Amino acid sequence: MKKLVIVLLFLFMAIPAVAAHQYLEKGYQAAWCSARGGIQEYRLDDGARVDCLLPEYAVEFDFGYKWAECVGQAIYYGQKTTRTPACVLIIEDAKKDVVFVERLRITATKAGVKWWTIDKNELETERKKP
C-alpha cells in the first residue's frame, strides 16, 4: 500500500509538468521534421536520439527556457553525424521567450549552430501541409 501511495504521488507530480505546455515538444518536432523530409528520432550508436536528422543538419528541439541545452545537444549530434548542428527553439510566449531567443542567437552564431524558432501558429501551419 505504501508503494502504491508513492507511485501515485509521483504520477500526480508529473502531470503539471506535462500540462504546462500547450503542445508537446514531439508535436513540434514531428510537424517540422516531416515537412522537411527528415528522419525523426534518429538513434546514434550510443543510444542518444537526434530529434530530426536532415541531409545537412542534426536538429535538436527545445522550449525557449532550455535554449542552452538545445545548443549543447545540437553540437554533440552534429559531431556524431558529421552534419551541421542545428536548434529549433519552441516559442510559447513571444514576450517571455524573447530573452531566450537572443541568448540562443548569440551563442549559436558564435558556435556555428544553425537555428530557427517555431511557435504554435507555425506548428498548426506545418501540420496542414500535404
Backbone as JSON Lines, residues from 0, in Angstrom:
{"i":0,"aa":"M","n":[0.82,-1.19,0.0],"ca":[0.0,0.0,0.0],"c":[0.87,1.27,0.0]}
{"i":1,"aa":"K","n":[1.94,1.23,0.78],"ca":[2.83,2.38,0.87],"c":[3.47,2.66,-0.5]}
{"i":2,"aa":"K","n":[3.84,1.6,-1.22],"ca":[4.44,1.77,-2.55],"c":[3.44,2.37,-3.52]}
{"i":3,"aa":"L","n":[2.2,1.95,-3.43],"ca":[1.16,2.48,-4.31],"c":[0.97,3.98,-4.07]}
{"i":4,"aa":"V","n":[0.97,4.41,-2.83],"ca":[0.82,5.82,-2.5],"c":[1.98,6.62,-3.08]}
{"i":5,"aa":"I","n":[3.2,6.09,-2.97],"ca":[4.38,6.78,-3.51],"c":[4.29,6.89,-5.02]}
{"i":6,"aa":"V","n":[3.89,5.81,-5.7],"ca":[3.75,5.83,-7.16],"c":[2.7,6.84,-7.58]}
{"i":7,"aa":"L","n":[1.57,6.85,-6.92],"ca":[0.51,7.81,-7.24],"c":[0.96,9.24,-7.0]}
{"i":8,"aa":"L","n":[1.7,9.45,-5.93],"ca":[2.22,10.79,-5.64],"c":[3.12,11.27,-6.77]}
{"i":9,"aa":"F","n":[4.02,10.42,-7.25],"ca":[4.91,10.79,-8.36],"c":[4.12,11.06,-9.64]}
{"i":10,"aa":"L","n":[3.09,10.26,-9.89],"ca":[2.27,10.48,-11.08],"c":[1.57,11.83,-11.03]}
{"i":11,"aa":"F","n":[1.0,12.17,-9.89],"ca":[0.31,13.45,-9.76],"c":[1.27,14.62,-9.85]}
{"i":12,"aa":"M","n":[2.5,14.44,-9.4],"ca":[3.51,15.49,-9.5],"c":[3.94,15.69,-10.95]}
{"i":13,"aa":"A","n":[3.92,14.64,-11.75],"ca":[4.37,14.71,-13.14],"c":[3.33,15.36,-14.04]}
{"i":14,"aa":"I","n":[2.07,15.25,-13.72],"ca":[1.0,15.77,-14.57],"c":[1.13,17.28,-14.82]}
{"i":15,"aa":"P","n":[1.37,18.12,-13.82],"ca":[1.51,19.56,-14.11],"c":[2.67,19.88,-15.04]}
{"i":16,"aa":"A","n":[3.74,19.09,-14.99],"ca":[4.89,19.35,-15.87],"c":[4.5,19.15,-17.33]}
{"i":17,"aa":"V","n":[3.7,18.14,-17.61],"ca":[3.25,17.89,-18.97],"c":[2.2,18.93,-19.37]}
{"i":18,"aa":"A","n":[1.32,19.26,-18.46],"ca":[0.24,20.19,-18.75],"c":[0.73,21.63,-18.93]}
{"i":19,"aa":"A","n":[1.96,21.91,-18.56],"ca":[2.48,23.26,-18.63],"c":[2.64,23.76,-20.07]}
{"i":20,"aa":"H","n":[2.73,22.86,-21.01],"ca":[2.9,23.23,-22.41],"c":[1.61,22.96,-23.18]}
{"i":21,"aa":"Q","n":[1.25,23.89,-24.06],"ca":[0.05,23.7,-24.85],"c":[0.21,22.52,-25.8]}
{"i":22,"aa":"Y","n":[1.39,22.42,-26.42],"ca":[1.71,21.3,-27.29],"c":[3.02,20.68,-26.81]}
{"i":23,"aa":"L","n":[3.15,19.38,-26.96],"ca":[4.37,18.7,-26.57],"c":[5.48,18.96,-27.58]}
{"i":24,"aa":"E","n":[6.71,18.85,-27.12],"ca":[7.87,19.02,-27.99],"c":[7.79,18.09,-29.2]}
{"i":25,"aa":"K","n":[7.36,16.86,-28.97],"ca":[7.28,15.88,-30.06],"c":[6.33,16.32,-31.17]}
{"i":26,"aa":"G","n":[5.3,17.07,-30.82],"ca":[4.38,17.58,-31.83],"c":[5.05,18.57,-32.76]}
{"i":27,"aa":"Y","n":[5.8,19.48,-32.18],"ca":[6.55,20.45,-32.99],"c":[7.58,19.73,-33.85]}
{"i":28,"aa":"Q","n":[8.28,18.82,-33.21],"ca":[9.34,18.05,-33.88],"c":[8.77,17.28,-35.07]}
{"i":29,"aa":"A","n":[7.68,16.57,-34.86],"ca":[7.09,15.74,-35.92],"c":[6.63,16.59,-37.1]}
{"i":30,"aa":"A","n":[5.94,17.68,-36.83],"ca":[5.42,18.52,-37.92],"c":[6.57,19.17,-38.71]}
{"i":31,"aa":"W","n":[7.54,19.74,-38.01],"ca":[8.65,20.45,-38.66],"c":[9.51,19.48,-39.44]}
{"i":32,"aa":"C","n":[9.87,18.38,-38.83],"ca":[10.76,17.41,-39.45],"c":[10.09,16.73,-40.65]}
{"i":33,"aa":"S","n":[8.86,16.35,-40.48],"ca":[8.11,15.71,-41.56],"c":[7.98,16.63,-42.77]}
{"i":34,"aa":"A","n":[7.72,17.92,-42.53],"ca":[7.58,18.88,-43.62],"c":[8.87,19.04,-44.42]}
{"i":35,"aa":"R","n":[9.99,18.68,-43.82],"ca":[11.3,18.8,-44.48],"c":[11.88,17.47,-44.91]}
{"i":36,"aa":"G","n":[11.11,16.4,-44.75],"ca":[11.55,15.07,-45.18],"c":[12.67,14.48,-44.33]}
{"i":37,"aa":"G","n":[12.75,14.91,-43.07],"ca":[13.81,14.42,-42.19],"c":[13.46,13.11,-41.51]}
{"i":38,"aa":"I","n":[14.45,12.56,-40.85],"ca":[14.28,11.33,-40.07],"c":[14.09,11.76,-38.61]}
{"i":39,"aa":"Q","n":[12.96,11.37,-38.04],"ca":[12.67,11.73,-36.65],"c":[13.27,10.7,-35.69]}
{"i":40,"aa":"E","n":[13.76,11.19,-34.57],"ca":[14.3,10.34,-33.51],"c":[15.38,9.39,-34.04]}
{"i":41,"aa":"Y","n":[16.31,9.93,-34.8],"ca":[17.41,9.14,-35.36],"c":[18.32,8.69,-34.22]}
{"i":42,"aa":"R","n":[18.49,7.37,-34.09],"ca":[19.27,6.81,-32.99],"c":[20.75,6.74,-33.35]}
{"i":43,"aa":"L","n":[21.57,7.3,-32.45],"ca":[23.02,7.24,-32.61],"c":[23.56,5.94,-32.03]}
{"i":44,"aa":"D","n":[24.82,5.66,-32.3],"ca":[25.42,4.41,-31.82],"c":[25.5,4.31,-30.3]}
{"i":45,"aa":"D","n":[25.4,5.44,-29.61],"ca":[25.45,5.42,-28.14],"c":[24.06,5.46,-27.51]}
{"i":46,"aa":"G","n":[23.02,5.36,-28.34],"ca":[21.65,5.34,-27.84],"c":[20.97,6.7,-27.8]}
{"i":47,"aa":"A","n":[21.75,7.78,-27.94],"ca":[21.14,9.12,-27.98],"c":[20.31,9.25,-29.24]}
{"i":48,"aa":"R","n":[19.34,10.14,-29.22],"ca":[18.46,10.32,-30.37],"c":[18.46,11.77,-30.85]}
{"i":49,"aa":"V","n":[18.71,11.92,-32.13],"ca":[18.64,13.23,-32.78],"c":[17.17,13.47,-33.08]}
{"i":50,"aa":"D","n":[16.64,14.62,-32.68],"ca":[15.21,14.9,-32.89],"c":[14.83,14.85,-34.36]}
{"i":51,"aa":"C","n":[15.66,15.44,-35.21],"ca":[15.38,15.44,-36.65],"c":[16.71,15.43,-37.41]}
{"i":52,"aa":"L","n":[16.92,14.42,-38.2],"ca":[18.14,14.32,-38.99],"c":[17.8,14.67,-40.43]}
{"i":53,"aa":"L","n":[18.45,15.71,-40.93],"ca":[18.3,16.16,-42.31],"c":[19.61,15.91,-43.04]}
{"i":54,"aa":"P","n":[19.62,15.93,-44.37],"ca":[20.87,15.7,-45.1],"c":[22.01,16.63,-44.67]}
{"i":55,"aa":"E","n":[21.68,17.87,-44.31],"ca":[22.71,18.84,-43.94],"c":[22.81,19.09,-42.44]}
{"i":56,"aa":"Y","n":[21.71,18.84,-41.69],"ca":[21.63,19.24,-40.29],"c":[21.24,18.1,-39.34]}
{"i":57,"aa":"A","n":[21.81,18.18,-38.13],"ca":[21.36,17.36,-37.0],"c":[20.64,18.33,-36.07]}
{"i":58,"aa":"V","n":[19.32,18.19,-35.96],"ca":[18.48,19.21,-35.33],"c":[17.94,18.75,-33.98]}
{"i":59,"aa":"E","n":[18.1,19.63,-33.0],"ca":[17.54,19.43,-31.66],"c":[16.42,20.44,-31.45]}
{"i":60,"aa":"F","n":[15.35,20.01,-30.79],"ca":[14.21,20.87,-30.45],"c":[14.17,21.06,-28.94]}
{"i":61,"aa":"D","n":[13.88,22.27,-28.51],"ca":[13.68,22.54,-27.09],"c":[12.83,23.77,-26.91]}
{"i":62,"aa":"F","n":[12.17,23.85,-25.76],"ca":[11.41,25.04,-25.4],"c":[12.37,26.16,-25.06]}
{"i":63,"aa":"G","n":[11.89,27.38,-25.16],"ca":[12.72,28.58,-25.0],"c":[13.66,28.56,-23.82]}
{"i":64,"aa":"Y","n":[13.15,28.23,-22.64],"ca":[13.97,28.27,-21.43],"c":[15.08,27.22,-21.43]}
{"i":65,"aa":"K","n":[15.02,26.27,-22.37],"ca":[16.06,25.24,-22.47],"c":[17.0,25.5,-23.65]}
{"i":66,"aa":"W","n":[17.18,26.78,-23.99],"ca":[17.99,27.16,-25.14],"c":[19.42,26.62,-25.05]}
{"i":67,"aa":"A","n":[20.02,26.65,-23.88],"ca":[21.41,26.21,-23.73],"c":[21.53,24.7,-23.93]}
{"i":68,"aa":"E","n":[20.56,23.96,-23.43],"ca":[20.54,22.51,-23.63],"c":[20.42,22.2,-25.12]}
{"i":69,"aa":"C","n":[19.61,22.98,-25.81],"ca":[19.44,22.81,-27.25],"c":[20.77,22.94,-27.98]}
{"i":70,"aa":"V","n":[21.52,23.98,-27.65],"ca":[22.81,24.22,-28.3],"c":[23.78,23.07,-28.01]}
{"i":71,"aa":"G","n":[23.88,22.69,-26.76],"ca":[24.82,21.63,-26.37],"c":[24.51,20.31,-27.06]}
{"i":72,"aa":"Q","n":[23.25,19.91,-27.05],"ca":[22.88,18.66,-27.69],"c":[23.09,18.74,-29.2]}
{"i":73,"aa":"A","n":[22.75,19.86,-29.79],"ca":[22.93,20.02,-31.24],"c":[24.4,19.86,-31.63]}
{"i":74,"aa":"I","n":[25.29,20.46,-30.86],"ca":[26.72,20.35,-31.16],"c":[27.15,18.89,-31.09]}
{"i":75,"aa":"Y","n":[26.73,18.19,-30.08],"ca":[27.08,16.77,-29.94],"c":[26.53,15.96,-31.12]}
{"i":76,"aa":"Y","n":[25.26,16.16,-31.44],"ca":[24.64,15.42,-32.55],"c":[25.32,15.74,-33.87]}
{"i":77,"aa":"G","n":[25.7,17.0,-34.06],"ca":[26.41,17.38,-35.27],"c":[27.73,16.64,-35.4]}
{"i":78,"aa":"Q","n":[28.46,16.55,-34.3],"ca":[29.74,15.83,-34.32],"c":[29.54,14.36,-34.6]}
{"i":79,"aa":"K","n":[28.54,13.76,-33.99],"ca":[28.3,12.32,-34.16],"c":[27.81,11.97,-35.57]}
{"i":80,"aa":"T","n":[27.13,12.89,-36.22],"ca":[26.55,12.6,-37.54],"c":[27.29,13.27,-38.68]}
{"i":81,"aa":"T","n":[28.32,14.03,-38.38],"ca":[29.08,14.83,-39.35],"c":[28.18,15.79,-40.14]}
{"i":82,"aa":"R","n":[27.17,16.31,-39.46],"ca":[26.28,17.31,-40.04],"c":[26.39,18.61,-39.25]}
{"i":83,"aa":"T","n":[25.89,19.66,-39.82],"ca":[25.88,20.94,-39.12],"c":[24.9,20.86,-37.96]}
{"i":84,"aa":"P","n":[25.33,21.25,-36.75],"ca":[24.4,21.24,-35.63],"c":[23.34,22.33,-35.8]}
{"i":85,"aa":"A","n":[22.12,22.03,-35.36],"ca":[21.03,22.98,-35.5],"c":[20.04,22.85,-34.35]}
{"i":86,"aa":"C","n":[19.41,23.98,-34.03],"ca":[18.39,24.04,-32.97],"c":[17.11,24.64,-33.54]}
{"i":87,"aa":"V","n":[16.0,24.1,-33.07],"ca":[14.72,24.75,-33.29],"c":[14.19,25.07,-31.9]}
{"i":88,"aa":"L","n":[14.07,26.36,-31.61],"ca":[13.59,26.81,-30.32],"c":[12.08,27.0,-30.39]}
{"i":89,"aa":"I","n":[11.38,26.35,-29.47],"ca":[9.92,26.42,-29.43],"c":[9.51,27.65,-28.6]}
{"i":90,"aa":"I","n":[8.76,28.54,-29.24],"ca":[8.33,29.78,-28.62],"c":[6.86,29.65,-28.22]}
{"i":91,"aa":"E","n":[6.62,29.7,-26.92],"ca":[5.24,29.62,-26.43],"c":[4.67,30.99,-26.07]}
{"i":92,"aa":"D","n":[5.53,31.89,-25.64],"ca":[5.11,33.24,-25.28],"c":[6.19,34.19,-25.8]}
{"i":93,"aa":"A","n":[5.88,34.88,-26.88],"ca":[6.88,35.71,-27.55],"c":[7.49,36.76,-26.62]}
{"i":94,"aa":"K","n":[6.7,37.34,-25.76],"ca":[7.23,38.36,-24.85],"c":[8.21,37.77,-23.84]}
{"i":95,"aa":"K","n":[7.87,36.62,-23.29],"ca":[8.72,35.99,-22.28],"c":[9.93,35.3,-22.91]}
{"i":96,"aa":"D","n":[9.75,34.74,-24.08],"ca":[10.8,33.94,-24.7],"c":[11.82,34.75,-25.49]}
{"i":97,"aa":"V","n":[11.58,36.04,-25.67],"ca":[12.49,36.86,-26.46],"c":[13.91,36.83,-25.88]}
{"i":98,"aa":"V","n":[14.02,36.8,-24.58],"ca":[15.35,36.75,-23.95],"c":[16.08,35.45,-24.3]}
{"i":99,"aa":"F","n":[15.33,34.35,-24.4],"ca":[15.95,33.06,-24.73],"c":[16.37,33.01,-26.2]}
{"i":100,"aa":"V","n":[15.56,33.62,-27.05],"ca":[15.91,33.69,-28.47],"c":[17.2,34.49,-28.65]}
{"i":101,"aa":"E","n":[17.33,35.57,-27.93],"ca":[18.53,36.39,-28.02],"c":[19.76,35.63,-27.5]}
{"i":102,"aa":"R","n":[19.6,34.9,-26.41],"ca":[20.7,34.09,-25.89],"c":[21.11,33.02,-26.89]}
{"i":103,"aa":"L","n":[20.1,32.38,-27.48],"ca":[20.39,31.36,-28.49],"c":[21.09,31.98,-29.7]}
{"i":104,"aa":"R","n":[20.59,33.11,-30.16],"ca":[21.17,33.77,-31.33],"c":[22.66,34.06,-31.11]}
{"i":105,"aa":"I","n":[22.98,34.64,-29.98],"ca":[24.37,35.0,-29.69],"c":[25.25,33.76,-29.61]}
{"i":106,"aa":"T","n":[24.8,32.78,-28.83],"ca":[25.61,31.58,-28.59],"c":[25.71,30.7,-29.82]}
{"i":107,"aa":"A","n":[24.59,30.46,-30.49],"ca":[24.58,29.58,-31.66],"c":[25.42,30.18,-32.79]}
{"i":108,"aa":"T","n":[25.31,31.47,-32.99],"ca":[26.09,32.12,-34.04],"c":[27.58,31.94,-33.78]}
{"i":109,"aa":"K","n":[27.99,32.16,-32.56],"ca":[29.41,32.02,-32.18],"c":[29.88,30.56,-32.3]}
{"i":110,"aa":"A","n":[28.99,29.61,-32.0],"ca":[29.35,28.19,-32.0],"c":[29.15,27.51,-33.35]}
{"i":111,"aa":"G","n":[28.63,28.23,-34.34],"ca":[28.4,27.63,-35.65],"c":[27.19,26.72,-35.71]}
{"i":112,"aa":"V","n":[26.2,27.01,-34.87],"ca":[24.96,26.23,-34.83],"c":[23.88,27.0,-35.58]}
{"i":113,"aa":"K","n":[23.29,26.36,-36.58],"ca":[22.15,26.94,-37.31],"c":[20.95,26.9,-36.37]}
{"i":114,"aa":"W","n":[20.07,27.9,-36.46],"ca":[18.91,27.88,-35.57],"c":[17.68,28.5,-36.22]}
{"i":115,"aa":"W","n":[16.54,28.02,-35.75],"ca":[15.23,28.53,-36.15],"c":[14.35,28.58,-34.91]}
{"i":116,"aa":"T","n":[13.22,29.25,-35.05],"ca":[12.2,29.21,-34.0],"c":[10.92,28.66,-34.61]}
{"i":117,"aa":"I","n":[10.05,28.17,-33.74],"ca":[8.72,27.73,-34.16],"c":[7.75,28.07,-33.03]}
{"i":118,"aa":"D","n":[6.55,28.46,-33.41],"ca":[5.52,28.72,-32.4],"c":[4.28,27.93,-32.77]}
{"i":119,"aa":"K","n":[3.23,28.05,-31.96],"ca":[2.04,27.22,-32.18],"c":[1.37,27.51,-33.52]}
{"i":120,"aa":"N","n":[1.43,28.76,-33.99],"ca":[0.84,29.08,-35.29],"c":[1.58,28.37,-36.42]}
{"i":121,"aa":"E","n":[2.91,28.37,-36.34],"ca":[3.71,27.67,-37.34],"c":[3.48,26.16,-37.25]}
{"i":122,"aa":"L","n":[3.33,25.65,-36.03],"ca":[3.06,24.23,-35.85],"c":[1.77,23.84,-36.57]}
{"i":123,"aa":"E","n":[0.74,24.63,-36.37],"ca":[-0.55,24.34,-37.0],"c":[-0.44,24.43,-38.53]}
{"i":124,"aa":"T","n":[0.34,25.39,-39.03],"ca":[0.57,25.51,-40.48],"c":[1.33,24.3,-41.01]}
{"i":125,"aa":"E","n":[2.37,23.87,-40.3],"ca":[3.17,22.71,-40.72],"c":[2.3,21.46,-40.77]}
{"i":126,"aa":"R","n":[1.41,21.3,-39.8],"ca":[0.54,20.12,-39.74],"c":[-0.42,20.06,-40.94]}
{"i":127,"aa":"K","n":[-0.79,21.22,-41.48],"ca":[-1.74,21.27,-42.58],"c":[-1.11,21.01,-43.93]}
{"i":128,"aa":"K","n":[0.21,21.09,-44.01],"ca":[0.89,20.89,-45.3],"c":[0.74,19.43,-45.74]}
{"i":129,"aa":"P","n":[0.54,19.24,-47.05],"ca":[0.4,17.86,-47.56],"c":[1.68,17.07,-47.47]}
